[in-house]
Amino acid sequence: MSKVWLITGANSGFGRAFTEAAVAAGDVVVAAARRAGTLDELVAAHPDQVEAVTLDVTDHAAVERVVGQVAERHGRIDVLVNNAGRTHVGSVEETGDAELRSLFDVHVFGPAALTRAVLPHMRARRSGAIVQLSSVGGQMSMAGFGAYSATKFALEGMSEALAAEVGPLGIRVLIVEPGAFRTSLFGNHSLSEGTLDDYAETVGATRAYVETGGGTQAGDPAKAAAAVLAALDADEPPLRLALGEDAIDTIHTHLDQVRADLTAWDKVGRDTKLDQ
């Protein structure tokens, strides 16, 4: 039986690639975007498999309404893909509360609202999958990506707990950690205002990469989508799926650094217990 997908940010990048892959597999996709008109081409190409809906993931009332309508029309939601997102560049000092909260609204509170909305339907059927689009930046961070990585770290922490909670109920959680892929993410970025000269070499390098690196990324979104579908269909699916050589190499290096610090300071850390 074909699956019913709800994919946010479906009009471009990974969202579009996931939509096309699901359609090729014979599934039905409810493709969500802030401007449903940007999905007209997809709907026209697959009128029996793609349905466009307008959804801003930061509007939690709209989230509840859309999920309810999708479940009513299709009878179920088999796969939720929390994909909508953008990036932000700025040092921690340069990034204001409003900028930080705005990013958390999109990357954390939006996916949390969607997850809460679909879970009653998935729990009732004892099946389903929730795909959380994180990033290599959900495992490590670098100068200029503090705010972005903070949201992805939060998403991963929430999703790891979620997996432990809903796994016994027959529901899978997949955290996807892409590196640099040829999407529109770099074109959809914000910058902290009031840049400080002291961060020109560190954050400045990251800002230059984001502003000029669009269209040069090595990753193929279609291949990423195929990898995600394969992971979802696996008998023993992973909790985390890193995509791209850059992501895999970077995460390995980061984990080596974490283990080196843990080992070097093992005795100091263990010697903090109360004296008996």
WOFENLIN-V514825 format. One record per residue. N is the residue number from 1. RES is the residue in three letters. OMEGA is omega in radians with two decimals (* if undefined). BURIAL is + if it has 16 or more other C-alpha atoms within 10 Angstrom, else -. D_CENTER is the distance of its C-alpha to the mean C-alpha in whole Angstrom. Layout:
n->N res->RES omega->OMEGA burial->BURIAL d_center->D_CENTER
n->N res->RES omega->OMEGA burial->BURIAL d_center->D_CENTER
This chain:
n->1 res->MET omega->-3.13 burial->- d_center->27
n->2 res->SER omega->3.13 burial->- d_center->24
n->3 res->LYS omega->3.02 burial->+ d_center->21
n->4 res->VAL omega->-3.11 burial->+ d_center->19
n->5 res->TRP omega->2.91 burial->+ d_center->16
n->6 res->LEU omega->-3.05 burial->+ d_center->14
n->7 res->ILE omega->3.10 burial->+ d_center->11
n->8 res->THR omega->-3.09 burial->+ d_center->10
n->9 res->GLY omega->-2.99 burial->+ d_center->10
n->10 res->ALA omega->-3.02 burial->+ d_center->12
n->11 res->ASN omega->-3.12 burial->+ d_center->15
n->12 res->SER omega->3.02 burial->+ d_center->14
n->13 res->GLY omega->-3.13 burial->+ d_center->12
n->14 res->PHE omega->-3.12 burial->+ d_center->10
n->15 res->GLY omega->3.11 burial->+ d_center->10
n->16 res->ARG omega->3.14 burial->+ d_center->14
n->17 res->ALA omega->3.09 burial->+ d_center->14
n->18 res->PHE omega->3.14 burial->+ d_center->12
n->19 res->THR omega->-3.11 burial->+ d_center->15
n->20 res->GLU omega->3.13 burial->+ d_center->18
n->21 res->ALA omega->3.13 burial->+ d_center->17
n->22 res->ALA omega->3.10 burial->+ d_center->17
n->23 res->VAL omega->3.13 burial->+ d_center->20
n->24 res->ALA omega->3.11 burial->- d_center->22
n->25 res->ALA omega->3.12 burial->- d_center->22
n->26 res->GLY omega->-3.09 burial->- d_center->24
n->27 res->ASP omega->3.09 burial->+ d_center->21
n->28 res->VAL omega->-3.11 burial->+ d_center->21
n->29 res->VAL omega->2.90 burial->+ d_center->18
n->30 res->VAL omega->-3.02 burial->+ d_center->18
n->31 res->ALA omega->-3.07 burial->+ d_center->16
n->32 res->ALA omega->3.08 burial->+ d_center->15
n->33 res->ALA omega->3.12 burial->+ d_center->15
n->34 res->ARG omega->3.09 burial->+ d_center->17
n->35 res->ARG omega->-3.04 burial->- d_center->20
n->36 res->ALA omega->3.14 burial->+ d_center->20
n->37 res->GLY omega->3.12 burial->- d_center->23
n->38 res->THR omega->3.13 burial->+ d_center->20
n->39 res->LEU omega->-3.06 burial->+ d_center->20
n->40 res->ASP omega->-3.10 burial->- d_center->24
n->41 res->GLU omega->3.13 burial->- d_center->24
n->42 res->LEU omega->3.14 burial->+ d_center->22
n->43 res->VAL omega->-3.13 burial->+ d_center->24
n->44 res->ALA omega->-3.12 burial->- d_center->27
n->45 res->ALA omega->-3.08 burial->- d_center->26
n->46 res->HIS omega->-3.02 burial->- d_center->25
n->47 res->PRO omega->-3.13 burial->- d_center->27
n->48 res->ASP omega->-3.07 burial->- d_center->27
n->49 res->GLN omega->-3.10 burial->+ d_center->23
n->50 res->VAL omega->3.08 burial->+ d_center->21
n->51 res->GLU omega->-3.11 burial->+ d_center->22
n->52 res->ALA omega->3.05 burial->+ d_center->20
n->53 res->VAL omega->3.06 burial->+ d_center->19
n->54 res->THR omega->3.14 burial->+ d_center->19
n->55 res->LEU omega->2.94 burial->+ d_center->16
n->56 res->ASP omega->-3.01 burial->+ d_center->15
n->57 res->VAL omega->3.11 burial->+ d_center->13
n->58 res->THR omega->3.09 burial->+ d_center->15
n->59 res->ASP omega->-2.99 burial->- d_center->18
n->60 res->HIS omega->3.06 burial->+ d_center->18
n->61 res->ALA omega->3.10 burial->- d_center->21
n->62 res->ALA omega->3.10 burial->- d_center->20
n->63 res->VAL omega->3.14 burial->+ d_center->17
n->64 res->GLU omega->-3.10 burial->- d_center->20
n->65 res->ARG omega->-3.10 burial->- d_center->22
n->66 res->VAL omega->-3.14 burial->+ d_center->20
n->67 res->VAL omega->3.11 burial->+ d_center->19
n->68 res->GLY omega->3.14 burial->+ d_center->22
n->69 res->GLN omega->3.13 burial->- d_center->23
n->70 res->VAL omega->3.14 burial->+ d_center->21
n->71 res->ALA omega->-3.14 burial->+ d_center->22
n->72 res->GLU omega->-3.10 burial->- d_center->26
n->73 res->ARG omega->-3.00 burial->- d_center->26
n->74 res->HIS omega->3.10 burial->- d_center->25
n->75 res->GLY omega->-3.11 burial->- d_center->26
n->76 res->ARG omega->2.93 burial->+ d_center->22
n->77 res->ILE omega->-3.08 burial->+ d_center->18
n->78 res->ASP omega->-3.09 burial->+ d_center->18
n->79 res->VAL omega->2.98 burial->+ d_center->14
n->80 res->LEU omega->3.07 burial->+ d_center->11
n->81 res->VAL omega->3.08 burial->+ d_center->8
n->82 res->ASN omega->-3.01 burial->+ d_center->6
n->83 res->ASN omega->-3.05 burial->+ d_center->5
n->84 res->ALA omega->3.14 burial->+ d_center->7
n->85 res->GLY omega->3.10 burial->+ d_center->7
n->86 res->ARG omega->3.11 burial->+ d_center->10
n->87 res->THR omega->-3.11 burial->+ d_center->11
n->88 res->HIS omega->3.11 burial->+ d_center->14
n->89 res->VAL omega->3.09 burial->+ d_center->17
n->90 res->GLY omega->3.06 burial->+ d_center->20
n->91 res->SER omega->3.10 burial->+ d_center->22
n->92 res->VAL omega->-3.13 burial->- d_center->21
n->93 res->GLU omega->-3.10 burial->- d_center->25
n->94 res->GLU omega->-3.03 burial->+ d_center->24
n->95 res->THR omega->-3.11 burial->+ d_center->21
n->96 res->GLY omega->-3.12 burial->- d_center->23
n->97 res->ASP omega->-3.10 burial->- d_center->22
n->98 res->ALA omega->3.12 burial->- d_center->21
n->99 res->GLU omega->-3.12 burial->+ d_center->19
n->100 res->LEU omega->3.14 burial->+ d_center->17
n->101 res->ARG omega->3.13 burial->- d_center->17
n->102 res->SER omega->3.13 burial->- d_center->16
n->103 res->LEU omega->3.09 burial->+ d_center->12
n->104 res->PHE omega->3.10 burial->+ d_center->12
n->105 res->ASP omega->-3.09 burial->+ d_center->13
n->106 res->VAL omega->-2.96 burial->+ d_center->10
n->107 res->HIS omega->-3.08 burial->+ d_center->7
n->108 res->VAL omega->-3.06 burial->+ d_center->9
n->109 res->PHE omega->3.07 burial->+ d_center->12
n->110 res->GLY omega->3.07 burial->+ d_center->11
n->111 res->PRO omega->3.11 burial->+ d_center->9
n->112 res->ALA omega->3.13 burial->+ d_center->12
n->113 res->ALA omega->3.13 burial->+ d_center->14
n->114 res->LEU omega->3.12 burial->+ d_center->13
n->115 res->THR omega->3.10 burial->+ d_center->13
n->116 res->ARG omega->-3.08 burial->- d_center->16
n->117 res->ALA omega->-3.09 burial->+ d_center->17
n->118 res->VAL omega->-3.01 burial->+ d_center->17
n->119 res->LEU omega->3.10 burial->+ d_center->18
n->120 res->PRO omega->3.13 burial->- d_center->21
n->121 res->HIS omega->3.13 burial->+ d_center->22
n->122 res->MET omega->3.13 burial->+ d_center->20
n->123 res->ARG omega->-3.12 burial->- d_center->22
n->124 res->ALA omega->-3.10 burial->- d_center->25
n->125 res->ARG omega->-3.10 burial->- d_center->25
n->126 res->ARG omega->3.08 burial->- d_center->24
n->127 res->SER omega->3.11 burial->+ d_center->21
n->128 res->GLY omega->3.12 burial->+ d_center->17
n->129 res->ALA omega->3.08 burial->+ d_center->14
n->130 res->ILE omega->-3.13 burial->+ d_center->11
n->131 res->VAL omega->-3.12 burial->+ d_center->8
n->132 res->GLN omega->3.12 burial->+ d_center->4
n->133 res->LEU omega->3.06 burial->+ d_center->2
n->134 res->SER omega->-3.07 burial->+ d_center->3
n->135 res->SER omega->2.91 burial->+ d_center->7
n->136 res->VAL omega->3.09 burial->+ d_center->10
n->137 res->GLY omega->3.01 burial->+ d_center->10
n->138 res->GLY omega->3.10 burial->+ d_center->9
n->139 res->GLN omega->-3.13 burial->+ d_center->12
n->140 res->MET omega->3.11 burial->+ d_center->15
n->141 res->SER omega->3.14 burial->+ d_center->15
n->142 res->MET omega->-3.10 burial->- d_center->18
n->143 res->ALA omega->3.10 burial->+ d_center->20
n->144 res->GLY omega->-3.11 burial->+ d_center->19
n->145 res->PHE omega->-3.09 burial->+ d_center->15
n->146 res->GLY omega->-3.11 burial->+ d_center->16
n->147 res->ALA omega->3.13 burial->+ d_center->15
n->148 res->TYR omega->-3.12 burial->+ d_center->11
n->149 res->SER omega->3.10 burial->+ d_center->11
n->150 res->ALA omega->3.14 burial->+ d_center->13
n->151 res->THR omega->-3.12 burial->+ d_center->10
n->152 res->LYS omega->3.02 burial->+ d_center->7
n->153 res->PHE omega->3.14 burial->+ d_center->11
n->154 res->ALA omega->3.12 burial->+ d_center->11
n->155 res->LEU omega->-3.13 burial->+ d_center->8
n->156 res->GLU omega->3.10 burial->+ d_center->9
n->157 res->GLY omega->3.11 burial->- d_center->12
n->158 res->MET omega->-3.07 burial->- d_center->12
n->159 res->SER omega->3.10 burial->+ d_center->10
n->160 res->GLU omega->3.07 burial->+ d_center->13
n->161 res->ALA omega->3.14 burial->- d_center->16
n->162 res->LEU omega->-3.12 burial->+ d_center->15
n->163 res->ALA omega->3.12 burial->+ d_center->15
n->164 res->ALA omega->-3.10 burial->- d_center->19
n->165 res->GLU omega->-3.01 burial->- d_center->19
n->166 res->VAL omega->3.10 burial->+ d_center->19
n->167 res->GLY omega->3.12 burial->- d_center->19
n->168 res->PRO omega->3.14 burial->- d_center->23
n->169 res->LEU omega->3.11 burial->+ d_center->23
n->170 res->GLY omega->-3.10 burial->- d_center->22
n->171 res->ILE omega->-3.11 burial->+ d_center->18
n->172 res->ARG omega->3.03 burial->+ d_center->15
n->173 res->VAL omega->3.12 burial->+ d_center->12
n->174 res->LEU omega->3.08 burial->+ d_center->10
n->175 res->ILE omega->-3.09 burial->+ d_center->7
n->176 res->VAL omega->-3.06 burial->+ d_center->6
n->177 res->GLU omega->-3.13 burial->+ d_center->8
n->178 res->PRO omega->2.92 burial->+ d_center->9
n->179 res->GLY omega->-3.12 burial->+ d_center->12
n->180 res->ALA omega->3.12 burial->+ d_center->13
n->181 res->PHE omega->-3.07 burial->+ d_center->13
n->182 res->ARG omega->3.09 burial->+ d_center->16
n->183 res->THR omega->-3.14 burial->+ d_center->13
n->184 res->SER omega->-3.07 burial->- d_center->14
n->185 res->LEU omega->-3.12 burial->+ d_center->12
n->186 res->PHE omega->3.10 burial->+ d_center->15
n->187 res->GLY omega->-3.13 burial->- d_center->17
n->188 res->ASN omega->-3.10 burial->- d_center->15
n->189 res->HIS omega->3.05 burial->- d_center->15
n->190 res->SER omega->-3.12 burial->- d_center->17
n->191 res->LEU omega->3.06 burial->+ d_center->20
n->192 res->SER omega->3.13 burial->+ d_center->22
n->193 res->GLU omega->3.05 burial->- d_center->25
n->194 res->GLY omega->-3.11 burial->- d_center->28
n->195 res->THR omega->-3.09 burial->+ d_center->28
n->196 res->LEU omega->-3.07 burial->- d_center->30
n->197 res->ASP omega->-3.10 burial->- d_center->32
n->198 res->ASP omega->-3.13 burial->- d_center->31
n->199 res->TYR omega->-3.07 burial->+ d_center->28
n->200 res->ALA omega->-3.08 burial->- d_center->29
n->201 res->GLU omega->-3.07 burial->- d_center->29
n->202 res->THR omega->-3.14 burial->- d_center->25
n->203 res->VAL omega->3.13 burial->+ d_center->23
n->204 res->GLY omega->3.12 burial->+ d_center->25
n->205 res->ALA omega->3.12 burial->- d_center->24
n->206 res->THR omega->3.14 burial->+ d_center->20
n->207 res->ARG omega->3.14 burial->+ d_center->21
n->208 res->ALA omega->3.12 burial->- d_center->23
n->209 res->TYR omega->-3.12 burial->- d_center->21
n->210 res->VAL omega->-3.07 burial->+ d_center->18
n->211 res->GLU omega->-3.08 burial->- d_center->21
n->212 res->THR omega->-3.01 burial->- d_center->23
n->213 res->GLY omega->3.13 burial->- d_center->20
n->214 res->GLY omega->3.14 burial->+ d_center->19
n->215 res->GLY omega->3.13 burial->- d_center->20
n->216 res->THR omega->-3.08 burial->- d_center->21
n->217 res->GLN omega->-3.06 burial->- d_center->18
n->218 res->ALA omega->-3.01 burial->- d_center->19
n->219 res->GLY omega->3.14 burial->+ d_center->16
n->220 res->ASP omega->-3.12 burial->+ d_center->16
n->221 res->PRO omega->3.14 burial->+ d_center->14
n->222 res->ALA omega->3.11 burial->+ d_center->16
n->223 res->LYS omega->3.07 burial->- d_center->16
n->224 res->ALA omega->3.13 burial->+ d_center->13
n->225 res->ALA omega->3.11 burial->+ d_center->13
n->226 res->ALA omega->3.12 burial->+ d_center->16
n->227 res->ALA omega->3.12 burial->+ d_center->15
n->228 res->VAL omega->3.11 burial->+ d_center->12
n->229 res->LEU omega->3.11 burial->- d_center->15
n->230 res->ALA omega->3.13 burial->- d_center->17
n->231 res->ALA omega->3.14 burial->+ d_center->15
n->232 res->LEU omega->-3.10 burial->+ d_center->15
n->233 res->ASP omega->-3.08 burial->- d_center->19
n->234 res->ALA omega->3.09 burial->- d_center->20
n->235 res->ASP omega->3.10 burial->- d_center->23
n->236 res->GLU omega->-3.08 burial->- d_center->21
n->237 res->PRO omega->3.09 burial->- d_center->17
n->238 res->PRO omega->2.96 burial->- d_center->15
n->239 res->LEU omega->3.14 burial->- d_center->13
n->240 res->ARG omega->3.10 burial->+ d_center->11
n->241 res->LEU omega->3.08 burial->+ d_center->11
n->242 res->ALA omega->-3.07 burial->+ d_center->12
n->243 res->LEU omega->3.12 burial->+ d_center->12
n->244 res->GLY omega->3.12 burial->+ d_center->15
n->245 res->GLU omega->-3.11 burial->- d_center->18
n->246 res->ASP omega->3.14 burial->+ d_center->17
n->247 res->ALA omega->-3.10 burial->+ d_center->14
n->248 res->ILE omega->3.14 burial->+ d_center->16
n->249 res->ASP omega->-3.12 burial->- d_center->19
n->250 res->THR omega->-3.14 burial->+ d_center->18
n->251 res->ILE omega->3.07 burial->+ d_center->16
n->252 res->HIS omega->-3.14 burial->- d_center->20
n->253 res->THR omega->3.14 burial->- d_center->22
n->254 res->HIS omega->-3.13 burial->- d_center->20
n->255 res->LEU omega->3.06 burial->- d_center->21
n->256 res->ASP omega->3.13 burial->- d_center->24
n->257 res->GLN omega->3.11 burial->- d_center->24
n->258 res->VAL omega->-3.13 burial->- d_center->23
n->259 res->ARG omega->3.13 burial->- d_center->26
n->260 res->ALA omega->3.10 burial->- d_center->28
n->261 res->ASP omega->-3.13 burial->- d_center->28
n->262 res->LEU omega->-3.12 burial->- d_center->28
n->263 res->THR omega->-3.10 burial->- d_center->31
n->264 res->ALA omega->-3.08 burial->- d_center->33
n->265 res->TRP omega->-3.11 burial->- d_center->33
n->266 res->ASP omega->-3.07 burial->- d_center->33
n->267 res->LYS omega->3.12 burial->- d_center->37
n->268 res->VAL omega->-3.13 burial->- d_center->36
n->269 res->GLY omega->-3.11 burial->- d_center->34
n->270 res->ARG omega->-3.08 burial->- d_center->36
n->271 res->ASP omega->-3.12 burial->- d_center->39
n->272 res->THR omega->3.14 burial->- d_center->37
n->273 res->LYS omega->3.13 burial->- d_center->38
n->274 res->LEU omega->3.05 burial->- d_center->41
n->275 res->ASP omega->-3.14 burial->- d_center->45
n->276 res->GLN omega->* burial->- d_center->47
